[in-house]
Amino acid sequence: MKEWGSVDGKPVHLWTLRNAKGMEAEITDYGTIIVSLKVADRNGVFGDIVLGRPSVADYVERTQYFGCTAGRCANRIAKGRFSIDGTEYTLATNNGANHLHGGNKGFDKVVWKGEARMTESGPSITFTYRSPDGEEGYPGNLDATVVYTLTDANELRVDMTATTDKPTPVNLAHHTYWNLSGHGSGDILGHLLMIPASRYTPVDASLITTGEIATVKGTPLDFTAIKPIGRDFGMVPPTGDDPGGLDHNLVLDKTPVQNGLWLSALLMDPKSGRTMEVWSNQPGIQLYTGNFLDGIPGKDGAVYQKHGALCLETQAFPDSVNKRNADGTMKEGWPEVVLRPGETYRHSMVHRFSVAGVARAPRPAAP
């Protein structure tokens, strides 16, 4: 661990995790951001495959949510409003008229408490944060924990938990931008992607889910068979002020399942041979193709342009807190996101790395 500046008078630190095979991650307690992740290619050469900024001051100035934990509620909540048990709550609106990724000061913009330790699987860091009652408009004190573990099987495991003393919506997501060719190597449109999701949640012009659950068949969101990410961009429907690309939640088929997690995505880079499997226990995954990257200065002198990376954010469905029937029950197919006292929110994901041609059968790490 080393000091890495300060935010709001609080010291910020940077940890380095390294496994037995040379894979290395740098993670900071500001937003629990993964600053870098170095993975070997088919020639054994390590490259940094996540987008990031040069310093913590740069993250504060403009984050784009690079590598962070988004919360309390990741993604959008319509008009920043919801009701629980007959009480209406109003949140900060920071995305036009809507609430995005926890508001003006979400979990990505606070300093967490970090503690490193060695586990049987590999080095690990546990981050904790208490979100006070009323923060960004959310009810209840929420105690959140994020654990990163870099296993000796070349897996980055992320385990998120939370408890509350009042009913409150919780939908944490991990928001790393991936480019398996290397973080400054151009666009990801030639990456190959498979997502086992036969349905998705359509959005309106402000990117708010409509309440429908529709088939991906015949749309650019059909990644049920592996294909280049950019192959069907010409079919992308207009979505308000989005400059083009994908920014949609897909409904995971939840198969295959191993060790309590289901395959959520498979990403391959033909150039480097790097392959990443994503496994999770969440019902949805947000596929975002870096549409708003517009020449952002990155680390190591890189400049990040449109489609310079993609995000694969396992999650509950966006605005699920507002998708209820008149009797208060959830609309068919929509997950409950309200956490109540005595319950524990649990979100686990595994990112498993290998090289094309030498990968073993997909298998996530055991909890």
Contacts in CASP RR format, 6 or more apart in sequence:
PFRMAT RR
TARGET T0000
AUTHOR 0000-0000-0000
METHOD contacts of the structure
MODEL  1
MKEWGSVDGKPVHLWTLRNAKGMEAEITDYGTIIVSLKVADRNGVFGDIV
LGRPSVADYVERTQYFGCTAGRCANRIAKGRFSIDGTEYTLATNNGANHL
HGGNKGFDKVVWKGEARMTESGPSITFTYRSPDGEEGYPGNLDATVVYTL
TDANELRVDMTATTDKPTPVNLAHHTYWNLSGHGSGDILGHLLMIPASRY
TPVDASLITTGEIATVKGTPLDFTAIKPIGRDFGMVPPTGDDPGGLDHNL
VLDKTPVQNGLWLSALLMDPKSGRTMEVWSNQPGIQLYTGNFLDGIPGKD
GAVYQKHGALCLETQAFPDSVNKRNADGTMKEGWPEVVLRPGETYRHSMV
HRFSVAGVARAPRPAAP
1 13 0 8 1.000
1 14 0 8 1.000
1 15 0 8 1.000
1 116 0 8 1.000
2 13 0 8 1.000
2 14 0 8 1.000
3 11 0 8 1.000
3 12 0 8 1.000
3 13 0 8 1.000
3 14 0 8 1.000
4 12 0 8 1.000
4 13 0 8 1.000
4 14 0 8 1.000
4 28 0 8 1.000
4 30 0 8 1.000
4 55 0 8 1.000
4 56 0 8 1.000
5 11 0 8 1.000
5 12 0 8 1.000
5 55 0 8 1.000
5 56 0 8 1.000
5 57 0 8 1.000
6 12 0 8 1.000
6 56 0 8 1.000
7 30 0 8 1.000
7 56 0 8 1.000
7 60 0 8 1.000
7 111 0 8 1.000
8 111 0 8 1.000
10 111 0 8 1.000
11 111 0 8 1.000
12 28 0 8 1.000
12 29 0 8 1.000
12 30 0 8 1.000
12 56 0 8 1.000
12 111 0 8 1.000
13 28 0 8 1.000
13 29 0 8 1.000
13 114 0 8 1.000
14 26 0 8 1.000
14 27 0 8 1.000
14 28 0 8 1.000
14 35 0 8 1.000
15 26 0 8 1.000
15 27 0 8 1.000
15 28 0 8 1.000
15 29 0 8 1.000
15 114 0 8 1.000
15 116 0 8 1.000
15 125 0 8 1.000
16 24 0 8 1.000
16 25 0 8 1.000
16 26 0 8 1.000
17 24 0 8 1.000
17 25 0 8 1.000
17 26 0 8 1.000
17 27 0 8 1.000
17 116 0 8 1.000
17 123 0 8 1.000
17 124 0 8 1.000
17 125 0 8 1.000
17 148 0 8 1.000
17 150 0 8 1.000
18 24 0 8 1.000
18 25 0 8 1.000
18 123 0 8 1.000
18 150 0 8 1.000
19 122 0 8 1.000
19 123 0 8 1.000
19 150 0 8 1.000
19 151 0 8 1.000
19 152 0 8 1.000
19 154 0 8 1.000
20 122 0 8 1.000
20 152 0 8 1.000
21 40 0 8 1.000
21 152 0 8 1.000
21 154 0 8 1.000
22 38 0 8 1.000
22 40 0 8 1.000
22 46 0 8 1.000
23 37 0 8 1.000
23 38 0 8 1.000
23 39 0 8 1.000
23 40 0 8 1.000
23 46 0 8 1.000
23 150 0 8 1.000
23 154 0 8 1.000
23 353 0 8 1.000
24 36 0 8 1.000
24 37 0 8 1.000
24 38 0 8 1.000
24 46 0 8 1.000
24 150 0 8 1.000
25 34 0 8 1.000
25 36 0 8 1.000
25 37 0 8 1.000
25 38 0 8 1.000
25 148 0 8 1.000
25 150 0 8 1.000
25 156 0 8 1.000
26 34 0 8 1.000
26 35 0 8 1.000
26 36 0 8 1.000
26 37 0 8 1.000
27 33 0 8 1.000
27 34 0 8 1.000
27 35 0 8 1.000
27 125 0 8 1.000
27 148 0 8 1.000
28 35 0 8 1.000
28 56 0 8 1.000
29 111 0 8 1.000
29 112 0 8 1.000
29 113 0 8 1.000
29 114 0 8 1.000
29 127 0 8 1.000
30 56 0 8 1.000
30 59 0 8 1.000
30 60 0 8 1.000
30 109 0 8 1.000
30 110 0 8 1.000
30 111 0 8 1.000
30 112 0 8 1.000
31 68 0 8 1.000
31 69 0 8 1.000
31 107 0 8 1.000
31 108 0 8 1.000
31 109 0 8 1.000
31 110 0 8 1.000
31 111 0 8 1.000
31 112 0 8 1.000
32 68 0 8 1.000
32 69 0 8 1.000
32 107 0 8 1.000
32 112 0 8 1.000
32 127 0 8 1.000
32 146 0 8 1.000
32 148 0 8 1.000
33 52 0 8 1.000
33 59 0 8 1.000
33 63 0 8 1.000
33 66 0 8 1.000
33 67 0 8 1.000
33 68 0 8 1.000
33 108 0 8 1.000
34 50 0 8 1.000
34 67 0 8 1.000
34 148 0 8 1.000
34 176 0 8 1.000
35 50 0 8 1.000
35 52 0 8 1.000
35 67 0 8 1.000
35 299 0 8 1.000
36 48 0 8 1.000
36 50 0 8 1.000
36 52 0 8 1.000
36 183 0 8 1.000
36 299 0 8 1.000
37 48 0 8 1.000
37 49 0 8 1.000
37 50 0 8 1.000
37 156 0 8 1.000
37 176 0 8 1.000
38 46 0 8 1.000
38 47 0 8 1.000
38 48 0 8 1.000
38 49 0 8 1.000
39 46 0 8 1.000
39 47 0 8 1.000
39 49 0 8 1.000
39 154 0 8 1.000
39 180 0 8 1.000
39 274 0 8 1.000
39 353 0 8 1.000
40 46 0 8 1.000
40 47 0 8 1.000
40 274 0 8 1.000
40 355 0 8 1.000
41 47 0 8 1.000
41 272 0 8 1.000
41 273 0 8 1.000
41 274 0 8 1.000
41 355 0 8 1.000
42 272 0 8 1.000
42 273 0 8 1.000
42 274 0 8 1.000
42 355 0 8 1.000
42 356 0 8 1.000
44 355 0 8 1.000
47 182 0 8 1.000
48 182 0 8 1.000
48 183 0 8 1.000
48 299 0 8 1.000
48 300 0 8 1.000
49 178 0 8 1.000
49 179 0 8 1.000
49 180 0 8 1.000
49 181 0 8 1.000
49 182 0 8 1.000
49 183 0 8 1.000
49 274 0 8 1.000
50 66 0 8 1.000
50 67 0 8 1.000
50 176 0 8 1.000
50 177 0 8 1.000
50 178 0 8 1.000
50 179 0 8 1.000
50 183 0 8 1.000
50 309 0 8 1.000
51 64 0 8 1.000
51 66 0 8 1.000
51 67 0 8 1.000
51 176 0 8 1.000
51 177 0 8 1.000
51 179 0 8 1.000
51 183 0 8 1.000
51 184 0 8 1.000
51 298 0 8 1.000
51 304 0 8 1.000
51 308 0 8 1.000
51 309 0 8 1.000
52 59 0 8 1.000
52 66 0 8 1.000
52 67 0 8 1.000
52 177 0 8 1.000
52 183 0 8 1.000
52 298 0 8 1.000
52 299 0 8 1.000
53 59 0 8 1.000
53 62 0 8 1.000
53 63 0 8 1.000
53 66 0 8 1.000
53 297 0 8 1.000
53 298 0 8 1.000
53 299 0 8 1.000
54 297 0 8 1.000
54 298 0 8 1.000
54 299 0 8 1.000
54 300 0 8 1.000
54 301 0 8 1.000
58 297 0 8 1.000
58 298 0 8 1.000
59 66 0 8 1.000
60 109 0 8 1.000
62 296 0 8 1.000
63 108 0 8 1.000
63 109 0 8 1.000
64 177 0 8 1.000
64 292 0 8 1.000
64 293 0 8 1.000
64 296 0 8 1.000
65 101 0 8 1.000
65 108 0 8 1.000
65 175 0 8 1.000
66 175 0 8 1.000
66 176 0 8 1.000
66 177 0 8 1.000
67 174 0 8 1.000
67 175 0 8 1.000
67 176 0 8 1.000
67 177 0 8 1.000
68 107 0 8 1.000
68 108 0 8 1.000
68 174 0 8 1.000
68 175 0 8 1.000
69 107 0 8 1.000
69 108 0 8 1.000
69 127 0 8 1.000
69 144 0 8 1.000
69 146 0 8 1.000
69 160 0 8 1.000
69 172 0 8 1.000
69 173 0 8 1.000
69 174 0 8 1.000
69 175 0 8 1.000
70 101 0 8 1.000
70 102 0 8 1.000
70 106 0 8 1.000
70 107 0 8 1.000
70 108 0 8 1.000
70 172 0 8 1.000
70 173 0 8 1.000
70 174 0 8 1.000
70 175 0 8 1.000
70 313 0 8 1.000
71 101 0 8 1.000
71 102 0 8 1.000
71 106 0 8 1.000
71 107 0 8 1.000
71 108 0 8 1.000
71 170 0 8 1.000
71 171 0 8 1.000
71 172 0 8 1.000
71 173 0 8 1.000
72 102 0 8 1.000
72 106 0 8 1.000
72 107 0 8 1.000
72 131 0 8 1.000
72 135 0 8 1.000
72 136 0 8 1.000
72 138 0 8 1.000
72 142 0 8 1.000
72 144 0 8 1.000
72 168 0 8 1.000
72 169 0 8 1.000
72 170 0 8 1.000
72 171 0 8 1.000
72 172 0 8 1.000
73 99 0 8 1.000
73 101 0 8 1.000
73 102 0 8 1.000
73 138 0 8 1.000
73 169 0 8 1.000
73 170 0 8 1.000
73 171 0 8 1.000
73 321 0 8 1.000
73 337 0 8 1.000
74 101 0 8 1.000
74 102 0 8 1.000
74 171 0 8 1.000
74 172 0 8 1.000
74 173 0 8 1.000
74 175 0 8 1.000
74 286 0 8 1.000
74 313 0 8 1.000
74 315 0 8 1.000
75 100 0 8 1.000
75 101 0 8 1.000
75 171 0 8 1.000
75 173 0 8 1.000
75 249 0 8 1.000
75 286 0 8 1.000
75 313 0 8 1.000
75 315 0 8 1.000
75 318 0 8 1.000
75 319 0 8 1.000
76 95 0 8 1.000
76 98 0 8 1.000
76 99 0 8 1.000
76 100 0 8 1.000
76 206 0 8 1.000
76 207 0 8 1.000
76 208 0 8 1.000
76 209 0 8 1.000
76 318 0 8 1.000
76 319 0 8 1.000
77 91 0 8 1.000
77 98 0 8 1.000
77 99 0 8 1.000
77 169 0 8 1.000
77 318 0 8 1.000
77 319 0 8 1.000
77 321 0 8 1.000
77 322 0 8 1.000
78 98 0 8 1.000
78 208 0 8 1.000
78 319 0 8 1.000
78 322 0 8 1.000
79 93 0 8 1.000
79 97 0 8 1.000
79 98 0 8 1.000
79 99 0 8 1.000
80 90 0 8 1.000
80 91 0 8 1.000
80 92 0 8 1.000
80 93 0 8 1.000
80 97 0 8 1.000
80 98 0 8 1.000
80 99 0 8 1.000
81 88 0 8 1.000
81 89 0 8 1.000
81 90 0 8 1.000
81 91 0 8 1.000
81 322 0 8 1.000
82 88 0 8 1.000
82 89 0 8 1.000
82 91 0 8 1.000
82 169 0 8 1.000
82 321 0 8 1.000
82 322 0 8 1.000
83 89 0 8 1.000
84 139 0 8 1.000
84 167 0 8 1.000
84 168 0 8 1.000
84 169 0 8 1.000
84 338 0 8 1.000
85 167 0 8 1.000
87 139 0 8 1.000
89 137 0 8 1.000
89 138 0 8 1.000
89 139 0 8 1.000
90 137 0 8 1.000
91 99 0 8 1.000
91 102 0 8 1.000
91 103 0 8 1.000
91 136 0 8 1.000
91 137 0 8 1.000
91 138 0 8 1.000
92 99 0 8 1.000
92 102 0 8 1.000
92 103 0 8 1.000
92 104 0 8 1.000
92 105 0 8 1.000
92 136 0 8 1.000
92 137 0 8 1.000
93 99 0 8 1.000
93 103 0 8 1.000
94 100 0 8 1.000
94 102 0 8 1.000
94 103 0 8 1.000
94 104 0 8 1.000
96 206 0 8 1.000
97 206 0 8 1.000
98 206 0 8 1.000
98 207 0 8 1.000
98 208 0 8 1.000
99 136 0 8 1.000
101 108 0 8 1.000
101 173 0 8 1.000
101 175 0 8 1.000
102 136 0 8 1.000
103 136 0 8 1.000
104 136 0 8 1.000
105 135 0 8 1.000
105 136 0 8 1.000
106 136 0 8 1.000
107 129 0 8 1.000
107 131 0 8 1.000
107 144 0 8 1.000
107 172 0 8 1.000
108 175 0 8 1.000
110 129 0 8 1.000
112 127 0 8 1.000
112 128 0 8 1.000
112 129 0 8 1.000
112 146 0 8 1.000
113 127 0 8 1.000
113 128 0 8 1.000
113 129 0 8 1.000
114 125 0 8 1.000
114 126 0 8 1.000
114 127 0 8 1.000
114 128 0 8 1.000
115 125 0 8 1.000
115 126 0 8 1.000
116 123 0 8 1.000
116 124 0 8 1.000
116 125 0 8 1.000
117 123 0 8 1.000
117 124 0 8 1.000
117 125 0 8 1.000
117 126 0 8 1.000
118 124 0 8 1.000
119 149 0 8 1.000
121 149 0 8 1.000
121 151 0 8 1.000
121 152 0 8 1.000
121 153 0 8 1.000
121 157 0 8 1.000
121 365 0 8 1.000
122 149 0 8 1.000
122 150 0 8 1.000
122 151 0 8 1.000
122 152 0 8 1.000
123 149 0 8 1.000
123 150 0 8 1.000
124 147 0 8 1.000
124 148 0 8 1.000
124 149 0 8 1.000
124 150 0 8 1.000
125 147 0 8 1.000
125 148 0 8 1.000
126 145 0 8 1.000
126 146 0 8 1.000
126 147 0 8 1.000
127 145 0 8 1.000
127 146 0 8 1.000
127 147 0 8 1.000
127 148 0 8 1.000
128 143 0 8 1.000
128 144 0 8 1.000
128 145 0 8 1.000
129 143 0 8 1.000
129 144 0 8 1.000
130 141 0 8 1.000
130 142 0 8 1.000
130 143 0 8 1.000
130 144 0 8 1.000
131 138 0 8 1.000
131 141 0 8 1.000
131 142 0 8 1.000
131 143 0 8 1.000
131 144 0 8 1.000
132 140 0 8 1.000
132 141 0 8 1.000
133 139 0 8 1.000
133 140 0 8 1.000
133 141 0 8 1.000
133 165 0 8 1.000
133 166 0 8 1.000
134 140 0 8 1.000
138 168 0 8 1.000
138 169 0 8 1.000
139 166 0 8 1.000
139 167 0 8 1.000
139 168 0 8 1.000
140 164 0 8 1.000
140 165 0 8 1.000
140 166 0 8 1.000
140 168 0 8 1.000
141 164 0 8 1.000
141 165 0 8 1.000
141 166 0 8 1.000
142 162 0 8 1.000
142 163 0 8 1.000
142 164 0 8 1.000
142 168 0 8 1.000
142 170 0 8 1.000
142 339 0 8 1.000
143 162 0 8 1.000
143 163 0 8 1.000
143 164 0 8 1.000
144 160 0 8 1.000
144 161 0 8 1.000
144 162 0 8 1.000
144 172 0 8 1.000
145 159 0 8 1.000
145 160 0 8 1.000
145 161 0 8 1.000
145 162 0 8 1.000
146 158 0 8 1.000
146 159 0 8 1.000
146 160 0 8 1.000
146 172 0 8 1.000
147 157 0 8 1.000
147 158 0 8 1.000
147 159 0 8 1.000
147 160 0 8 1.000
148 156 0 8 1.000
148 157 0 8 1.000
148 158 0 8 1.000
149 155 0 8 1.000
149 156 0 8 1.000
149 157 0 8 1.000
149 159 0 8 1.000
149 365 0 8 1.000
150 156 0 8 1.000
150 157 0 8 1.000
151 157 0 8 1.000
151 365 0 8 1.000
153 352 0 8 1.000
153 365 0 8 1.000
154 352 0 8 1.000
154 353 0 8 1.000
154 354 0 8 1.000
155 350 0 8 1.000
155 351 0 8 1.000
155 352 0 8 1.000
155 353 0 8 1.000
155 364 0 8 1.000
155 365 0 8 1.000
156 350 0 8 1.000
156 351 0 8 1.000
156 353 0 8 1.000
157 348 0 8 1.000
157 349 0 8 1.000
157 350 0 8 1.000
157 351 0 8 1.000
157 365 0 8 1.000
158 174 0 8 1.000
158 348 0 8 1.000
158 349 0 8 1.000
158 350 0 8 1.000
158 351 0 8 1.000
159 346 0 8 1.000
159 347 0 8 1.000
159 348 0 8 1.000
159 367 0 8 1.000
160 172 0 8 1.000
160 174 0 8 1.000
160 345 0 8 1.000
160 346 0 8 1.000
160 347 0 8 1.000
160 348 0 8 1.000
161 344 0 8 1.000
161 345 0 8 1.000
161 346 0 8 1.000
161 347 0 8 1.000
162 170 0 8 1.000
162 172 0 8 1.000
162 339 0 8 1.000
162 344 0 8 1.000
162 345 0 8 1.000
163 339 0 8 1.000
163 341 0 8 1.000
163 342 0 8 1.000
163 343 0 8 1.000
163 344 0 8 1.000
163 345 0 8 1.000
164 170 0 8 1.000
164 339 0 8 1.000
164 340 0 8 1.000
164 341 0 8 1.000
164 343 0 8 1.000
165 341 0 8 1.000
166 341 0 8 1.000
167 338 0 8 1.000
167 339 0 8 1.000
167 340 0 8 1.000
167 341 0 8 1.000
168 338 0 8 1.000
168 339 0 8 1.000
169 321 0 8 1.000
169 337 0 8 1.000
169 338 0 8 1.000
169 339 0 8 1.000
170 337 0 8 1.000
170 338 0 8 1.000
170 339 0 8 1.000
170 345 0 8 1.000
171 315 0 8 1.000
171 316 0 8 1.000
171 320 0 8 1.000
171 337 0 8 1.000
172 315 0 8 1.000
172 345 0 8 1.000
172 347 0 8 1.000
173 286 0 8 1.000
173 313 0 8 1.000
173 314 0 8 1.000
173 315 0 8 1.000
173 347 0 8 1.000
174 313 0 8 1.000
174 314 0 8 1.000
174 349 0 8 1.000
175 311 0 8 1.000
175 313 0 8 1.000
176 311 0 8 1.000
177 183 0 8 1.000
177 290 0 8 1.000
177 304 0 8 1.000
177 308 0 8 1.000
177 309 0 8 1.000
177 310 0 8 1.000
177 311 0 8 1.000
178 188 0 8 1.000
178 267 0 8 1.000
178 276 0 8 1.000
178 309 0 8 1.000
178 310 0 8 1.000
178 311 0 8 1.000
178 312 0 8 1.000
179 185 0 8 1.000
179 186 0 8 1.000
179 188 0 8 1.000
179 191 0 8 1.000
179 308 0 8 1.000
179 309 0 8 1.000
179 310 0 8 1.000
180 188 0 8 1.000
180 191 0 8 1.000
180 267 0 8 1.000
180 268 0 8 1.000
180 269 0 8 1.000
180 272 0 8 1.000
180 273 0 8 1.000
180 274 0 8 1.000
180 275 0 8 1.000
180 276 0 8 1.000
181 188 0 8 1.000
181 191 0 8 1.000
181 269 0 8 1.000
181 271 0 8 1.000
181 272 0 8 1.000
181 274 0 8 1.000
182 272 0 8 1.000
183 298 0 8 1.000
183 299 0 8 1.000
183 300 0 8 1.000
183 302 0 8 1.000
183 304 0 8 1.000
183 309 0 8 1.000
184 300 0 8 1.000
184 302 0 8 1.000
184 303 0 8 1.000
184 304 0 8 1.000
184 308 0 8 1.000
185 271 0 8 1.000
186 305 0 8 1.000
186 308 0 8 1.000
187 305 0 8 1.000
187 306 0 8 1.000
187 307 0 8 1.000
187 308 0 8 1.000
188 229 0 8 1.000
188 289 0 8 1.000
188 307 0 8 1.000
188 308 0 8 1.000
188 309 0 8 1.000
188 310 0 8 1.000
189 228 0 8 1.000
189 229 0 8 1.000
189 230 0 8 1.000
189 233 0 8 1.000
189 307 0 8 1.000
190 228 0 8 1.000
190 229 0 8 1.000
190 230 0 8 1.000
190 270 0 8 1.000
191 228 0 8 1.000
191 229 0 8 1.000
191 267 0 8 1.000
191 268 0 8 1.000
191 269 0 8 1.000
191 270 0 8 1.000
191 310 0 8 1.000
192 226 0 8 1.000
192 227 0 8 1.000
192 228 0 8 1.000
192 229 0 8 1.000
192 267 0 8 1.000
192 268 0 8 1.000
192 269 0 8 1.000
192 270 0 8 1.000
193 223 0 8 1.000
193 226 0 8 1.000
193 227 0 8 1.000
193 228 0 8 1.000
193 229 0 8 1.000
193 265 0 8 1.000
193 266 0 8 1.000
193 267 0 8 1.000
193 268 0 8 1.000
193 310 0 8 1.000
194 223 0 8 1.000
194 224 0 8 1.000
194 225 0 8 1.000
194 226 0 8 1.000
194 227 0 8 1.000
194 265 0 8 1.000
194 266 0 8 1.000
195 223 0 8 1.000
195 224 0 8 1.000
195 250 0 8 1.000
195 252 0 8 1.000
195 264 0 8 1.000
195 265 0 8 1.000
195 266 0 8 1.000
195 285 0 8 1.000
195 287 0 8 1.000
196 224 0 8 1.000
196 252 0 8 1.000
196 253 0 8 1.000
196 255 0 8 1.000
196 262 0 8 1.000
196 263 0 8 1.000
196 264 0 8 1.000
197 216 0 8 1.000
197 221 0 8 1.000
197 223 0 8 1.000
197 224 0 8 1.000
197 250 0 8 1.000
197 251 0 8 1.000
197 252 0 8 1.000
197 253 0 8 1.000
197 284 0 8 1.000
197 285 0 8 1.000
198 215 0 8 1.000
198 216 0 8 1.000
198 217 0 8 1.000
198 224 0 8 1.000
198 251 0 8 1.000
198 253 0 8 1.000
199 213 0 8 1.000
199 214 0 8 1.000
199 215 0 8 1.000
199 216 0 8 1.000
199 250 0 8 1.000
199 251 0 8 1.000
200 213 0 8 1.000
200 214 0 8 1.000
200 216 0 8 1.000
200 219 0 8 1.000
200 221 0 8 1.000
200 248 0 8 1.000
200 249 0 8 1.000
200 250 0 8 1.000
200 251 0 8 1.000
201 209 0 8 1.000
201 210 0 8 1.000
201 211 0 8 1.000
201 212 0 8 1.000
201 213 0 8 1.000
201 214 0 8 1.000
201 248 0 8 1.000
201 249 0 8 1.000
201 250 0 8 1.000
201 251 0 8 1.000
201 317 0 8 1.000
201 318 0 8 1.000
202 209 0 8 1.000
202 210 0 8 1.000
202 211 0 8 1.000
202 212 0 8 1.000
202 214 0 8 1.000
203 209 0 8 1.000
203 210 0 8 1.000
203 239 0 8 1.000
203 248 0 8 1.000
203 318 0 8 1.000
204 210 0 8 1.000
205 238 0 8 1.000
205 239 0 8 1.000
205 240 0 8 1.000
206 240 0 8 1.000
207 239 0 8 1.000
207 240 0 8 1.000
207 242 0 8 1.000
207 247 0 8 1.000
208 318 0 8 1.000
208 319 0 8 1.000
209 249 0 8 1.000
209 317 0 8 1.000
209 318 0 8 1.000
209 319 0 8 1.000
209 320 0 8 1.000
209 323 0 8 1.000
211 323 0 8 1.000
211 331 0 8 1.000
211 334 0 8 1.000
213 251 0 8 1.000
213 332 0 8 1.000
213 333 0 8 1.000
213 334 0 8 1.000
216 222 0 8 1.000
216 223 0 8 1.000
216 224 0 8 1.000
216 250 0 8 1.000
218 235 0 8 1.000
219 232 0 8 1.000
219 235 0 8 1.000
220 232 0 8 1.000
220 233 0 8 1.000
220 234 0 8 1.000
220 235 0 8 1.000
220 236 0 8 1.000
220 246 0 8 1.000
221 246 0 8 1.000
221 248 0 8 1.000
221 250 0 8 1.000
221 287 0 8 1.000
222 232 0 8 1.000
223 250 0 8 1.000
223 287 0 8 1.000
226 266 0 8 1.000
226 268 0 8 1.000
229 246 0 8 1.000
229 289 0 8 1.000
229 310 0 8 1.000
230 289 0 8 1.000
233 244 0 8 1.000
233 245 0 8 1.000
233 246 0 8 1.000
236 244 0 8 1.000
236 245 0 8 1.000
236 246 0 8 1.000
239 247 0 8 1.000
242 291 0 8 1.000
242 292 0 8 1.000
243 291 0 8 1.000
243 292 0 8 1.000
243 306 0 8 1.000
244 291 0 8 1.000
245 289 0 8 1.000
245 290 0 8 1.000
245 291 0 8 1.000
245 307 0 8 1.000
246 287 0 8 1.000
246 288 0 8 1.000
246 289 0 8 1.000
246 291 0 8 1.000
247 286 0 8 1.000
247 287 0 8 1.000
247 288 0 8 1.000
247 289 0 8 1.000
247 291 0 8 1.000
248 286 0 8 1.000
248 287 0 8 1.000
249 284 0 8 1.000
249 285 0 8 1.000
249 286 0 8 1.000
249 287 0 8 1.000
249 315 0 8 1.000
249 317 0 8 1.000
249 318 0 8 1.000
250 284 0 8 1.000
250 285 0 8 1.000
250 286 0 8 1.000
250 287 0 8 1.000
251 283 0 8 1.000
251 284 0 8 1.000
251 317 0 8 1.000
252 262 0 8 1.000
252 264 0 8 1.000
252 280 0 8 1.000
252 282 0 8 1.000
252 283 0 8 1.000
252 284 0 8 1.000
252 285 0 8 1.000
253 262 0 8 1.000
254 262 0 8 1.000
254 283 0 8 1.000
255 262 0 8 1.000
255 263 0 8 1.000
256 262 0 8 1.000
256 263 0 8 1.000
256 362 0 8 1.000
258 279 0 8 1.000
258 362 0 8 1.000
258 363 0 8 1.000
258 364 0 8 1.000
259 363 0 8 1.000
259 364 0 8 1.000
259 365 0 8 1.000
259 366 0 8 1.000
259 367 0 8 1.000
260 281 0 8 1.000
260 364 0 8 1.000
260 367 0 8 1.000
261 279 0 8 1.000
261 280 0 8 1.000
261 281 0 8 1.000
261 348 0 8 1.000
261 349 0 8 1.000
261 350 0 8 1.000
261 364 0 8 1.000
262 279 0 8 1.000
262 280 0 8 1.000
262 281 0 8 1.000
263 277 0 8 1.000
263 278 0 8 1.000
263 279 0 8 1.000
263 362 0 8 1.000
264 278 0 8 1.000
264 279 0 8 1.000
264 280 0 8 1.000
264 282 0 8 1.000
264 284 0 8 1.000
264 285 0 8 1.000
264 312 0 8 1.000
264 314 0 8 1.000
264 349 0 8 1.000
265 276 0 8 1.000
265 277 0 8 1.000
265 278 0 8 1.000
265 285 0 8 1.000
265 312 0 8 1.000
266 275 0 8 1.000
266 276 0 8 1.000
266 277 0 8 1.000
266 278 0 8 1.000
266 362 0 8 1.000
267 275 0 8 1.000
267 276 0 8 1.000
267 277 0 8 1.000
267 278 0 8 1.000
267 310 0 8 1.000
267 312 0 8 1.000
268 274 0 8 1.000
268 275 0 8 1.000
268 276 0 8 1.000
268 356 0 8 1.000
269 275 0 8 1.000
270 356 0 8 1.000
273 355 0 8 1.000
273 356 0 8 1.000
274 353 0 8 1.000
274 354 0 8 1.000
274 355 0 8 1.000
274 356 0 8 1.000
275 353 0 8 1.000
275 354 0 8 1.000
275 355 0 8 1.000
275 356 0 8 1.000
275 359 0 8 1.000
276 351 0 8 1.000
276 352 0 8 1.000
276 353 0 8 1.000
277 350 0 8 1.000
277 351 0 8 1.000
277 352 0 8 1.000
277 354 0 8 1.000
277 362 0 8 1.000
277 364 0 8 1.000
278 285 0 8 1.000
278 312 0 8 1.000
278 314 0 8 1.000
278 349 0 8 1.000
278 350 0 8 1.000
278 351 0 8 1.000
279 349 0 8 1.000
279 350 0 8 1.000
279 352 0 8 1.000
279 362 0 8 1.000
279 364 0 8 1.000
280 314 0 8 1.000
280 347 0 8 1.000
280 348 0 8 1.000
280 349 0 8 1.000
280 350 0 8 1.000
281 346 0 8 1.000
281 347 0 8 1.000
281 348 0 8 1.000
281 349 0 8 1.000
282 314 0 8 1.000
282 315 0 8 1.000
282 316 0 8 1.000
282 347 0 8 1.000
282 349 0 8 1.000
283 316 0 8 1.000
283 317 0 8 1.000
283 335 0 8 1.000
284 314 0 8 1.000
284 315 0 8 1.000
284 316 0 8 1.000
284 317 0 8 1.000
285 312 0 8 1.000
285 313 0 8 1.000
285 314 0 8 1.000
285 315 0 8 1.000
286 311 0 8 1.000
286 312 0 8 1.000
286 313 0 8 1.000
286 315 0 8 1.000
286 318 0 8 1.000
287 310 0 8 1.000
287 311 0 8 1.000
287 312 0 8 1.000
288 310 0 8 1.000
288 311 0 8 1.000
288 313 0 8 1.000
289 307 0 8 1.000
289 310 0 8 1.000
290 306 0 8 1.000
290 307 0 8 1.000
290 308 0 8 1.000
290 309 0 8 1.000
290 310 0 8 1.000
290 311 0 8 1.000
291 306 0 8 1.000
291 307 0 8 1.000
292 306 0 8 1.000
293 304 0 8 1.000
293 305 0 8 1.000
293 306 0 8 1.000
293 307 0 8 1.000
293 308 0 8 1.000
293 309 0 8 1.000
294 305 0 8 1.000
294 306 0 8 1.000
295 303 0 8 1.000
295 304 0 8 1.000
295 305 0 8 1.000
296 303 0 8 1.000
296 304 0 8 1.000
297 303 0 8 1.000
297 304 0 8 1.000
298 304 0 8 1.000
314 347 0 8 1.000
314 349 0 8 1.000
316 335 0 8 1.000
316 337 0 8 1.000
317 323 0 8 1.000
317 334 0 8 1.000
317 335 0 8 1.000
320 330 0 8 1.000
320 334 0 8 1.000
320 335 0 8 1.000
320 336 0 8 1.000
320 337 0 8 1.000
321 337 0 8 1.000
321 338 0 8 1.000
323 330 0 8 1.000
323 331 0 8 1.000
323 334 0 8 1.000
324 330 0 8 1.000
324 331 0 8 1.000
325 331 0 8 1.000
330 336 0 8 1.000
339 345 0 8 1.000
348 367 0 8 1.000
350 364 0 8 1.000
350 365 0 8 1.000
352 362 0 8 1.000
352 363 0 8 1.000
352 364 0 8 1.000
352 365 0 8 1.000
354 360 0 8 1.000
END
